[in-house]
Amino acid sequence: MLSRAVADGGATERARPEEGAAGPATRGARVLAGLQRGRAWFRSFRRTRPFWGGVWLVAGGWTVLKFSLAPMQLVVSTGFDGIAGYLLGGGMILSGLVPLAAPQQRYTFGIIGAVLAVVSLVASNLGGFLLGMVLGVLGGSMMVGWGPKRPARRGRRSAAGAAASSGETA
């Protein structure tokens, strides 16, 4: 009797991992599918907006802001010189984030961001010790130069392929 109970208990213990093995496998597949959907969404988001220009402009604004942080009492007592880093860095960050939400505004905010980056050279600790200014100008120019991806023209490529296969030169 005891040996049979032990044998049944052993069989039960062996059966549970097999049943549980299907659960984590399907959970892993769901997680993997979710990650793949998230990656596809992010790729689509990145390709339809001036993403890298915005990233560089935000990084430049954060650098300018970081190097000009001071206690608020000091900022108030120094006037514009103290608050310029906050205004310029915050403006650069805002100029980098707005075109991610509204890509049609990339020209306006790219130019504003680049101008703020250049002004930060004079008004805010050499533009975050030149690093913030360079990142801001790079991001602003990338934003202005960005354009939505155009669909490929199939008629032109098929005509070129037909001419190449027949031995003609275009």
URRA-V389929 format. One record per helix or strand. SS is the DSSP state (alpha for helix, beta for strand). FROM is the first residue (numbers start at 1). TO is the last residue. If there is no record, write none. Layout:
BEGIN
[[SS,FROM,TO] [SS,FROM,TO]]
END
This chain:
BEGIN
[[alpha,2,47] [alpha,51,67] [alpha,72,78] [alpha,80,101] [alpha,103,123] [alpha,125,129] [alpha,131,145] [alpha,154,166]]
END
